[in-house]
Amino acid sequence: MKILVAGAGGMVGRAVVAHCAARGDEVSAFGRQNLDITDRAAVQMVFDRERPGAVINCAAWTNVDGCEFDPVRAYEANARGVEMLARACRVAGAMFVTISTDYVFDGRKEGFYTQRDDPHPISTYGISKLCGERAAQAAHARTTVVRTGWIFGHGGKNFLATVIEQARRGERLTAIEDMYGTPTYADDLAARLRDLAELDLPGVYHIVNSGEGASFAEFARVAVAVSGCEGVEVDGISADSLHRPAPRPRNSRLRCLVSEAVGLAPLADWRDALREFAARQ
Ligand SMILES: NC(=O)c1ccc[n+]([C@@H]2O[C@H](COP(=O)([O-])OP(=O)(O)OC[C@H]3O[C@@H](n4cnc5c(N)ncnc54)[C@H](OP(=O)(O)O)[C@@H]3O)[C@@H](O)[C@H]2O)c1
């Protein structure tokens, strides 16, 4: 496939570029420096030159608290930019895969969120991402929206990499005990994003590693154990005690109703994925 990756400098973007290259795709990788998705002229120029068969959009403004203070920037990057890519894909006849988030849900549900649940974001970040989903789907029929959550991957500043670093230094850790999500390994997500580009069956997919999900504290405890740092304590704290500017869903565990029906096997259990991640970290 000839695949264009936007947001190629981010945690997921890097994993997607590596995976597609390993699969033998012709990959055009664009970080923000060479393709700002909010710049209409730049998007057009890149599409005219590259003529991709599929586009995987990993670009987003992912600073959840930052979005709360700058909704215009959040909307530009997470909604208008996504819409522009979708329009460019329509003109180019390209399949469009774009990543959304578990934060489109409010977290009040018990259990897993599926495609049957109405989104109801409670943060500016979540609202901007939902606007991006909807604008892309309205702009281009061949759009696949991938909602995911709690991503851990190599090279990024993510919760899990920080936990493992601190544990290896023997530091006592704190992690939120009363927020639940479905951890997702960036490498597994990257492979699935490519599968979905190839499949060309538009829709909304919930893509996370298998298992019952976890609280941040449990996630951290398993990370400590698999990274060979037994004995390092993880103290559970409440989300409210952090007084963060943006509200987050208390429960944002995802499950997909359609992946298996279209022939996609479940991703590995998140504990196994975490073991693989820790071994390479
Ligand atoms: N990380 C998670 O736990 C998580 C959970 C659910 C969903 N997601 C979604 O997963 C996707 C990938 O996230 P990630 O974790 O890889 O985040 P990330 O590491 O922050 O990567 C996002 C990338 O997008 C780039 N970017 C920002 N604005 C841009 C623009 N206007 N044009 C082009 N590129 C732009 C960023 O560049 P700069 O760094 O230069 O700004 C960064 O390289 C996003 O859609 C995110 O919303 C992430």
Ligand as a Chemical Component Dictionary entry (heavy atoms), coordinates in Angstrom:
data_LIG
# 
_chem_comp.id                   LIG 
_chem_comp.type                 NON-POLYMER 
_chem_comp.pdbx_formal_charge   0 
_chem_comp.three_letter_code    LIG 
# 
loop_
_chem_comp_atom.comp_id 
_chem_comp_atom.atom_id 
_chem_comp_atom.alt_atom_id 
_chem_comp_atom.type_symbol 
_chem_comp_atom.charge 
_chem_comp_atom.model_Cartn_x 
_chem_comp_atom.model_Cartn_y 
_chem_comp_atom.model_Cartn_z 
_chem_comp_atom.pdbx_ordinal 
LIG N1  N1  N 0  -1.771 8.748  24.329 1  
LIG C1  C1  C 0  -2.943 8.242  24.720 2  
LIG O1  O1  O 0  -3.068 7.642  25.808 3  
LIG C2  C2  C 0  -4.141 8.357  23.826 4  
LIG C3  C3  C 0  -5.375 7.833  24.275 5  
LIG C4  C4  C 0  -6.471 7.888  23.422 6  
LIG C5  C5  C 0  -6.349 8.425  22.155 7  
LIG N2  N2  N 1  -5.148 8.944  21.755 8  
LIG C6  C6  C 0  -5.060 9.494  20.399 9  
LIG O2  O2  O 0  -4.046 8.797  19.711 10 
LIG C7  C7  C 0  -3.488 9.633  18.696 11 
LIG C8  C8  C 0  -1.972 9.610  18.777 12 
LIG O3  O3  O 0  -1.602 10.122 20.048 13 
LIG P1  P1  P 0  -0.128 9.994  20.638 14 
LIG O4  O4  O 0  -0.259 9.378  21.958 15 
LIG O5  O5  O -1 0.795  9.456  19.620 16 
LIG O6  O6  O 0  0.167  11.560 20.859 17 
LIG P2  P2  P 0  1.478  12.401 20.641 18 
LIG O7  O7  O 0  2.695  11.603 21.007 19 
LIG O8  O8  O 0  1.226  13.700 21.336 20 
LIG O9  O9  O 0  1.514  12.617 19.067 21 
LIG C9  C9  C 0  0.695  13.540 18.406 22 
LIG C10 C10 C 0  1.518  14.154 17.307 23 
LIG O10 O10 O 0  0.692  15.053 16.573 24 
LIG C11 C11 C 0  1.465  16.189 16.270 25 
LIG N3  N3  N 0  0.610  17.353 15.973 26 
LIG C12 C12 C 0  -0.028 18.189 16.829 27 
LIG N4  N4  N 0  -0.691 19.135 16.147 28 
LIG C13 C13 C 0  -0.442 18.903 14.830 29 
LIG C14 C14 C 0  -0.819 19.553 13.640 30 
LIG N5  N5  N 0  -1.580 20.649 13.653 31 
LIG N6  N6  N 0  -0.389 19.050 12.465 32 
LIG C15 C15 C 0  0.391  17.940 12.434 33 
LIG N7  N7  N 0  0.802  17.290 13.520 34 
LIG C16 C16 C 0  0.378  17.766 14.712 35 
LIG C17 C17 C 0  2.319  16.412 17.493 36 
LIG O11 O11 O 0  3.415  17.238 17.182 37 
LIG P3  P3  P 0  4.036  18.197 18.320 38 
LIG O12 O12 O 0  4.505  17.288 19.408 39 
LIG O13 O13 O 0  5.115  18.917 17.592 40 
LIG O14 O14 O 0  2.923  19.080 18.766 41 
LIG C18 C18 C 0  2.719  14.979 17.828 42 
LIG O15 O15 O 0  3.884  14.595 17.134 43 
LIG C19 C19 C 0  -4.134 10.995 18.890 44 
LIG O16 O16 O 0  -5.220 11.122 18.000 45 
LIG C20 C20 C 0  -4.677 10.952 20.301 46 
LIG O17 O17 O 0  -5.770 11.813 20.476 47 
LIG C21 C21 C 0  -4.041 8.931  22.549 48 
# 
loop_
_chem_comp_bond.comp_id 
_chem_comp_bond.atom_id_1 
_chem_comp_bond.atom_id_2 
_chem_comp_bond.value_order 
_chem_comp_bond.pdbx_ordinal 
LIG N1  C1  SING 1  
LIG C1  O1  DOUB 2  
LIG C1  C2  SING 3  
LIG C2  C3  SING 4  
LIG C2  C21 DOUB 5  
LIG C3  C4  DOUB 6  
LIG C4  C5  SING 7  
LIG C5  N2  DOUB 8  
LIG N2  C6  SING 9  
LIG N2  C21 SING 10 
LIG C6  O2  SING 11 
LIG C6  C20 SING 12 
LIG O2  C7  SING 13 
LIG C7  C8  SING 14 
LIG C7  C19 SING 15 
LIG C8  O3  SING 16 
LIG O3  P1  SING 17 
LIG P1  O4  DOUB 18 
LIG P1  O5  SING 19 
LIG P1  O6  SING 20 
LIG O6  P2  SING 21 
LIG P2  O7  DOUB 22 
LIG P2  O8  SING 23 
LIG P2  O9  SING 24 
LIG O9  C9  SING 25 
LIG C9  C10 SING 26 
LIG C10 O10 SING 27 
LIG C10 C18 SING 28 
LIG O10 C11 SING 29 
LIG C11 N3  SING 30 
LIG C11 C17 SING 31 
LIG N3  C12 SING 32 
LIG N3  C16 SING 33 
LIG C12 N4  DOUB 34 
LIG N4  C13 SING 35 
LIG C13 C14 SING 36 
LIG C13 C16 DOUB 37 
LIG C14 N5  SING 38 
LIG C14 N6  DOUB 39 
LIG N6  C15 SING 40 
LIG C15 N7  DOUB 41 
LIG N7  C16 SING 42 
LIG C17 O11 SING 43 
LIG C17 C18 SING 44 
LIG O11 P3  SING 45 
LIG P3  O12 DOUB 46 
LIG P3  O13 SING 47 
LIG P3  O14 SING 48 
LIG C18 O15 SING 49 
LIG C19 O16 SING 50 
LIG C19 C20 SING 51 
LIG C20 O17 SING 52 
# 
